[in-house]
Amino acid sequence: MKIVYLITGSGGSFYCGNCYRDMLYVRAIRKVRGVIAKPIPLYLPPDKAYIREGFEKEVFFGAISMYLREKVRIFRNMPAFMDKLVDSNPLLKLAARQAGATRTEGYEDLTLNMIEGDNAFRSHEVDRLVRYLLQDDKPDVIHLSNALILGLARQIKKRMDIKIVCSLLNEDDWIDDMAEPYQSKAWSIIAKEAVHVDDFITPSSYSKELFKKKTGLSGENVHVVPLGFDPENTIHDKTMPANPSLGYFCRVNSHNGFDKLADAFLEIKSNNLVPDLSLHVCGGFTGDDKPFISDQIKKFREKGFQKSVRIYPEFLGNKKMEFFRNVNVISVPVRKYDGYGLYILEANGAGIPVVQPATGAFPEILGMTSGGIVYSPDNKEELVKSLVRLLIDPSMQKEFGDAGSKNVRSKLSLEKMSIALSEIYNRK
């Protein structure tokens, strides 16, 4: 069986759970005998950390040409040969380094066009993709990385008799940031275009129910496959730092509640509730996030605790493992309702307990890993209380950390996910 993954790029400047999820799908299905999995990048070249997954060199629907057609009138009808010029590898790599426009304002029409497909995914570029797909053996399955590119399903189905699968996770983060009527239109178009997808895959029951609610669809072909995760560079018998340390592991922005954790940390420090506590921050950010981060650093300085805060410049490889070795507890007190939260699996896999709001899929995940505690969302007092309770109790940290590490490996392995994915790909 040959499976092609069409994967949208994020620019690689921050911890992108969806990007990591796509790579986990590729790794998992390759564990099945007789399966060939080929990831193809859309918009931008793949993040450097994922190049080793065997991405194709060709980038389709280049971000620069798509943006120019949407935003600059004179480029709206530019000939196909111009795409190759503006979407050359050097320019796309430059765009990837500058990528940071993760706000919806100004991208509403482009979002709707990508979901519907007629305008954003130009016929000549879809034809180029199909020719590329057919140059070797025809794929058995094409897997779209998210519902925001759902318009590709219809475009490809017109040209190929092929099964199409689409991932669902956190599309609402983007869509629900848009003003009306764009928001309602987006979900309405997704519901209409969903008929061109054979099966949807999502990692949580929460995410499935949200999709059903937003689209009004029955969800009969939406399958819940919890993300599998085989921790790399496993920290055996993790030794807790000499002084207690609190960790944040995610993109550093307001949506993910970094300011909430900053305020909780400042309260704990100001009242000396956990002596010698430090805060470690890892996950990257975009240009849009810089003013927000500056505001948080200003708060640390005003309280005189800036020396107790460490921000890691990288969030992959050795730097990520160094971060994990240096923290006792991790918390990402998100404002948004997350459909999964791979950072929980990463933390638990490294033997680190988490403190998370009881929102989205978090209770569901922690119900499987037993690797932490949940608290009432938007309740600073309860967040502080939960953090202090865990930070001052090494035995509780070890209990949750050991349970999380064990359960990630036994219940949420790549092996288990590969079996579930294979069943869906072979489903008639």
C-alpha positions in Angstrom: 0.0 0.0 0.0 1.2 3.5 -0.9 0.1 6.5 1.2 0.8 10.1 0.3 0.6 12.7 3.0 0.0 16.3 1.9 1.4 18.3 4.8 1.2 22.1 5.3 4.3 23.8 6.6 4.4 26.3 9.6 7.8 27.9 9.1 9.4 26.0 12.0 9.7 29.0 14.3 7.6 27.5 17.1 6.5 24.1 18.6 3.7 23.1 16.2 1.6 20.2 17.6 -0.1 19.6 14.3 3.2 19.4 12.4 4.5 16.9 14.9 1.3 14.9 14.7 1.7 14.6 10.9 5.2 13.2 11.4 3.9 10.7 13.9 1.3 9.5 11.4 4.1 8.9 8.9 6.4 7.2 11.4 3.5 5.0 12.6 2.2 3.7 9.3 5.8 2.9 8.2 5.8 0.3 10.9 3.2 -1.7 8.9 4.8 -4.2 6.6 4.3 -3.5 2.9 3.4 0.2 3.4 5.2 3.0 1.6 4.5 6.5 3.1 5.6 9.6 1.2 5.2 13.1 2.8 4.8 16.0 0.3 5.1 19.6 1.6 2.5 22.3 0.8 3.1 26.0 1.1 6.6 25.9 2.7 9.6 23.6 2.8 9.4 21.1 5.7 10.8 22.1 9.1 14.4 21.1 9.4 13.7 18.7 12.2 11.4 16.7 9.9 13.5 16.6 6.7 14.8 13.1 7.8 11.3 11.8 7.4 11.9 11.6 3.6 9.9 14.6 2.4 9.7 15.1 -1.3 11.8 18.1 -2.5 8.9 19.6 -4.6 6.8 22.1 -2.7 3.2 22.5 -4.0 0.9 25.5 -3.7 3.8 27.7 -2.7 3.0 30.2 0.0 4.3 33.2 -1.9 2.3 32.7 -5.1 -0.9 31.9 -3.1 -0.5 35.0 -1.0 0.3 37.2 -4.1 -2.7 36.0 -6.0 -5.0 36.7 -3.0 -3.6 40.0 -1.9 -2.2 41.8 -5.0 -4.6 42.4 -7.8 -2.0 42.5 -10.6 -0.9 39.0 -9.6 -4.3 37.5 -9.5 -4.1 36.1 -13.1 -0.3 35.6 -13.3 0.8 32.8 -15.7 1.8 29.5 -14.3 5.5 30.0 -15.1 5.5 32.9 -12.6 4.7 30.5 -9.8 8.1 28.8 -10.3 9.9 32.1 -10.1 8.2 33.4 -6.9 8.1 30.0 -5.3 11.7 29.1 -5.9 13.4 27.2 -3.1 15.5 30.2 -1.9 12.5 32.5 -1.7 10.3 29.8 0.1 13.1 29.2 2.6 13.3 32.9 3.3 9.5 33.0 3.7 9.7 30.0 6.1 12.2 31.9 8.3 9.9 34.9 8.3 6.7 33.0 8.8 4.8 34.2 11.7 1.5 35.5 10.5 -0.6 33.1 12.5 -3.4 35.6 12.9 -6.5 35.4 10.9 -7.1 39.1 10.2 -6.7 39.7 6.4 -6.7 36.0 5.6 -10.4 35.3 5.8 -11.1 35.1 2.1 -8.0 33.0 1.4 -9.1 30.6 4.2 -12.6 30.2 2.6 -11.0 29.7 -0.8 -8.7 26.9 0.5 -11.5 25.1 2.2 -13.6 25.2 -1.0 -10.6 24.8 -3.3 -11.8 26.5 -6.6 -9.9 29.7 -6.3 -7.0 29.0 -4.0 -5.9 25.7 -5.5 -5.5 26.7 -9.1 -6.3 24.0 -11.7 -2.8 24.0 -13.2 -1.2 23.5 -9.8 -3.5 20.6 -9.0 -2.7 19.1 -12.3 1.0 19.4 -11.6 0.5 17.7 -8.2 -1.5 14.8 -9.8 1.1 14.3 -12.5 3.7 14.2 -9.8 1.7 11.6 -7.8 1.3 9.4 -10.9 4.9 9.5 -12.0 5.5 6.3 -9.9 2.8 3.9 -8.9 -0.6 5.5 -8.2 -1.1 6.0 -4.4 -3.8 4.0 -2.7 -4.6 6.8 -0.2 -4.0 10.5 0.0 -4.0 11.9 3.6 -4.7 15.7 4.0 -3.1 17.2 7.0 -6.2 19.3 8.1 -9.6 20.5 7.1 -8.4 24.0 6.2 -7.2 22.4 2.9 -10.3 20.4 2.4 -10.9 21.9 -1.1 -8.1 19.7 -2.3 -10.2 16.6 -1.8 -12.7 17.6 -4.5 -10.0 18.8 -6.8 -8.1 15.5 -6.6 -11.2 13.4 -6.7 -12.0 15.0 -10.1 -8.7 13.8 -11.5 -8.1 10.5 -9.6 -10.2 7.6 -8.4 -8.6 7.4 -5.0 -9.3 7.2 -1.3 -8.9 10.5 0.6 -8.4 10.7 4.4 -8.3 14.0 6.3 -6.9 14.8 9.7 -9.0 16.9 12.1 -7.4 18.8 15.0 -7.6 22.4 16.2 -9.1 23.9 12.9 -11.3 25.8 15.3 -8.2 27.7 16.6 -8.0 29.5 13.3 -11.6 29.6 12.2 -13.1 30.8 15.4 -10.6 33.7 15.4 -12.3 35.1 12.3 -15.1 37.6 12.5 -18.6 36.8 11.2 -19.8 36.0 8.7 -16.5 34.3 7.8 -16.6 32.0 10.8 -20.0 30.5 10.0 -19.2 30.4 6.3 -16.0 28.4 7.0 -17.8 25.7 8.9 -20.6 25.6 6.4 -18.1 25.0 3.5 -16.3 22.4 5.5 -19.6 20.5 5.9 -20.3 20.8 2.2 -16.8 19.7 1.1 -16.7 16.8 3.6 -18.6 14.6 1.2 -15.4 14.3 -0.9 -13.5 12.7 2.0 -13.8 9.0 2.7 -12.6 9.0 6.3 -11.6 11.6 8.9 -9.1 10.9 11.7 -8.9 12.8 14.9 -7.0 12.0 18.1 -9.7 12.7 20.7 -13.4 12.2 21.3 -13.5 15.9 22.2 -12.3 16.9 18.8 -14.8 14.6 17.1 -17.7 16.0 19.0 -16.6 19.5 18.3 -16.4 18.8 14.5 -19.9 17.3 14.6 -21.2 20.4 16.5 -19.6 22.9 14.2 -20.6 21.2 10.9 -23.9 19.5 11.8 -22.6 16.3 10.3 -23.2 12.9 11.8 -19.6 12.1 12.2 -20.1 8.4 11.1 -16.8 8.5 9.1 -14.8 10.4 11.8 -12.5 7.9 13.6 -10.8 8.6 16.9 -7.2 7.4 16.9 -5.3 8.6 20.0 -1.8 9.8 19.0 0.9 7.3 19.5 4.3 8.5 20.8 7.5 6.6 21.2 9.7 8.9 23.3 13.1 9.5 21.7 16.2 10.0 23.8 14.4 8.6 26.8 15.3 10.0 30.2 15.9 6.9 32.3 15.4 7.3 36.1 14.9 11.1 35.8 16.6 12.9 38.6 14.8 16.0 39.7 16.7 19.3 39.7 18.4 20.4 42.9 16.0 23.4 43.2 12.3 23.2 42.1 11.6 24.3 38.6 8.4 25.0 36.7 8.3 24.4 33.0 6.3 25.7 30.0 6.5 23.7 26.8 4.5 25.1 23.9 4.5 28.1 21.5 4.9 31.1 23.8 1.7 33.2 23.2 -1.5 34.4 24.7 -3.6 31.6 23.2 -1.5 29.0 25.1 -1.8 31.0 28.3 1.9 31.8 29.0 0.9 35.0 30.8 -1.3 32.9 33.1 1.6 30.8 34.0 3.8 33.9 34.4 1.3 35.4 36.8 1.0 32.1 38.8 4.8 31.9 39.0 5.1 35.5 40.2 2.5 34.9 42.9 4.4 31.8 44.1 7.7 33.6 44.1 6.3 36.8 45.7 4.8 34.8 48.6 7.8 32.4 48.7 5.4 29.4 48.5 8.0 27.3 46.8 11.5 28.5 47.9 14.1 28.9 45.1 11.6 28.2 42.3 12.6 28.9 38.7 10.7 29.1 35.5 11.9 27.4 32.3 10.3 28.3 29.0 10.6 26.3 25.8 8.6 26.2 22.6 9.5 29.1 20.3 7.4 31.9 19.0 6.5 34.0 15.9 7.1 37.7 15.2 3.5 38.3 16.2 4.2 37.0 19.7 7.2 39.3 20.4 5.2 42.2 22.0 3.3 39.8 24.2 6.6 38.1 25.3 8.1 41.5 26.0 5.2 42.3 28.3 5.8 39.1 30.3 9.5 39.7 30.6 8.7 43.3 31.9 6.6 41.8 34.7 9.5 39.5 35.7 11.8 42.4 35.8 9.5 44.7 37.8 9.2 42.0 40.5 12.9 41.4 40.4 12.6 37.7 39.4 14.1 37.9 35.9 17.2 35.9 37.0 14.8 33.0 38.0 13.5 32.7 34.4 15.2 30.9 31.6 14.0 31.0 28.0 15.4 28.2 25.7 16.3 29.5 22.2 15.5 26.1 20.6 12.8 23.5 21.2 14.0 20.5 19.4 16.7 17.8 19.8 19.3 18.3 22.6 17.9 21.6 23.8 14.5 20.0 24.3 16.0 17.2 26.3 18.0 19.7 28.4 14.8 21.5 29.1 13.1 18.3 30.2 16.0 17.4 32.5 15.8 20.8 34.2 12.1 20.9 35.1 10.0 19.2 37.8 6.5 20.1 36.6 5.1 21.4 33.2 2.0 23.4 32.7 0.5 25.0 29.6 -2.7 26.8 30.9 -4.2 27.4 27.5 -7.1 29.8 26.9 -8.2 27.8 23.8 -9.8 24.4 24.2 -7.1 22.1 22.7 -8.2 19.0 20.7 -5.2 17.1 22.0 -1.9 18.5 23.4 1.1 16.6 22.3 3.2 18.5 24.8 1.4 16.5 27.5 2.6 13.2 25.9 6.1 14.6 25.5 6.2 15.7 29.2 4.8 12.5 30.5 7.0 10.5 28.2 10.0 12.1 29.8 8.6 11.3 33.3 7.4 14.8 34.0 4.0 15.4 35.5 1.7 18.1 34.2 -0.9 20.6 35.6 -3.5 21.4 33.0 -6.9 23.1 32.9 -9.9 20.7 32.7 -10.8 21.8 29.2 -10.8 20.3 25.7 -9.1 16.9 25.4 -6.9 17.3 28.5 -9.1 15.3 30.9 -9.3 12.6 28.2 -5.5 12.4 27.7 -4.7 12.5 31.4 -7.3 9.8 32.0 -5.1 7.6 29.8 -1.7 8.6 31.0 -2.4 9.3 34.7 0.5 11.7 34.4 -0.8 14.8 36.2 -3.7 16.8 37.5 -6.4 19.1 36.1 -7.8 22.3 37.7 -10.8 24.5 37.0 -10.0 26.7 34.0 -9.5 30.4 34.3 -9.0 30.1 38.0 -5.6 31.6 39.0 -6.0 30.6 42.6 -6.6 26.9 41.8 -3.7 27.0 39.2 -1.4 28.3 41.9 -2.7 25.8 44.5 -2.2 22.9 42.1 1.3 23.9 41.1 2.4 24.4 44.7 0.9 21.1 45.8 2.9 19.3 43.1 6.1 21.3 43.3 6.6 20.8 47.1 5.9 17.1 47.0 8.7 15.1 45.3 6.9 11.8 46.0 3.8 13.0 44.1 6.0 14.2 41.3 7.5 10.8 41.0 4.2 9.0 41.2 2.6 11.0 38.4 5.9 11.1 36.4 6.4 7.3 36.6 2.7 6.6 35.7 2.8 9.0 32.8 6.0 7.5 31.4 4.7 4.0 31.7 1.3 4.7 30.2 2.5 6.7 27.3 4.7 3.7 26.3 2.0 1.0 26.9 -1.2 2.7 25.9 -0.2 5.4 23.4 2.6 3.8 21.5 3.3 4.3 17.7 2.7 0.5 17.4 -0.9 0.9 18.6 -1.5 3.9 16.4 -0.1 2.1 13.3 -2.6 -0.7 13.7 -5.5 1.8 14.0 -4.3 3.9 11.0 -3.9 0.8 8.9 -7.5 -0.4 9.6 -8.8 3.0 8.5 -6.7 3.2 5.3 -7.9 -0.3 4.3 -11.5 0.5 5.1 -13.8 0.2 2.1 
